[in-house]
Amino acid sequence: MTISVRQAAECDAELLFKWVNSPDSLAGKLLTSEPIKWSNHSRWFEKRLDSAKAHIWIIEESGTSIGQVRFEFSDGAYLVDIFLIPEARKKGNAAKAFQKCIASLQVILKSTAVLQADVKFSNSASINLFKSLGFSQEIKSEDFITLKRNITPEIVKREG
């Protein structure tokens, strides 16, 4: 199976709404435990698509959408959010997709950046994923840990 990523577009609003309100997604969220209303989601999504500080990619497996990765710049770091549908988990898809999204972000970046993942202790799969991708534990609180990783811009060679 081939894993690819593409930038999210307006047509992805309903799909992301479905995913964010799935029980397993809500269980893993730090800030949101209740279902999100469509009006709030659509307003939020539109702002993210229009923002230079937010980058959302849709993960596809052989052309079928199976998840998303979001980097959103706030307080000096790109906050990371990742979601895969249950059927796509435990196959290495998250790591492959996340590496592709990091490479895409590196092309966009103008300077070195920090990626930050705040993960609930109960979400051991995400903790293990981030550690396997070079994130190191920075902060431990009662409910979650913060993992960080530095990335540098990719120098794109131009022919000419």
N, C-alpha and C positions, 0 to 999 in steps of 0.2 A: 504494500500500500504506500502511496506517495503522499507525503505531508507537504502542504504548501500554505503560505499565508498571503493575505491580501488586505489592503486597507479597507476599513469599514466604510460603508456608504449609507445614505438615507434609507435605502431599501432594506437595510439590516435592522432597523429599529424594532420591528415586531419580533424577530428572532432573538435579539438581545433581551427584549422585555420578557419573553418566555423563559429564557435561561436564567435571568436574574431572579425570577420569582419561583424557580423550581425549588422544592424543599431542600435538596442537597446543597444548592447554592446559598440559600438563606442560612442554613446551618453553619456554613463556613465563614459568613460575613462577620466582621467586627462591629460595624456601625449600623447594620440593617438586619433586623430579625423578622420583621413583618413584611408581607407582600407590598410591593411598590405599585402605586396607581399609574395607569397609562399616562395621564396628563403630566404627572411629575417625571416619569421616565422619558417621554417624548421631548419635553422641555430640556431635561438634563442632556439627552443624547444630542439634540440639535446644538447646544452650547459646546459640547465636546468636539463635534465635527467642525465647528467654526473656530476652535481655539488652536493656536500654535503651541500651546502647552500640553495638549492631550493628543495621544496617538493610539488608535485602536485598530487592531488587526483581527481578522476573522481567520480561524484555523480551518483548513479543509483537508480532508482525506479522500484522495481520488475524486475531487470535485464536490464532495458533500461537506457542508458546514458542520464542524464537530466542536467548536469552541471559540474562545476569544482571548486575546492578550491586550491589556491596556497599560500604557505608561502615562502618568499624569504628573506634571511638574508642580510641586508645592513645597514651600519651605526649604529650598535648596536641594531637593532630591526628586527623582522620578518615582512616584509611588506605583507599585506594580499590582496588577490584578490579573489573575488567570482563571479560566474556567474551561473545563472539558465535559462533554456529555458523558454520563456513566459508561456507555458502551465503548468509548474511546480511551478509557483510562487503563492504566497498568500495562501499556504496550510500548512505552517510550515516546508516545506522541507529544506529551507536554514538553519534554526536554528538547525534542527536535524542533517543535514549533517555536518554543521560547528562544532558542538559539537563532532561528531565522528572524524573529522579531527584533532581537538585540542587534543583529547585523543591519537590519533596516533602519533602526534608530540611530546607529552609528553613522550612517550616511547622512542623516538629517542634522546631527549634532554639529555645533560650531566649536565646542570645547569639551573637556573631560566632564563627565557627569556621574552622579551617584544614583544607583538603582536601590530602592528600598521596598522590602516586602514585610508587612506586618501580618503575622500569621497566628491564629489561635493555636494554643498548645495541643488541642484535640485534633488538629489537622496535620498529622504526622506525614502524610503523603506530600503535602506542599512543603513542609519543613525539609524533608529529605530531597525533594526536587531542587529547592533553592541552594541547599548545601552542595549538591552534586554539580551545580552550575557555577560554583565559585563564590557564592554568597557566604559571608561570615556573620555569626551571631554578634550583634552589637548591644542590644538591650533586652532585658527580660523583665516583664511585669507580671502581675497576678494572672492575667488572662491570655497574654500573647507574647511572642518574641519578635524582635525586629532584626531582620537580616539585611546586610548591605553588600553591594559590589560596585566597584568603580568601572566605568567603561570610557574609552577614548573615541574621538571621532575617527571615522574611516576616511582615509585619504583616497579619493576617487581619481584615478588617472584619466585624464582627458586626452583623446587623440587629436592631433591637429597641428 
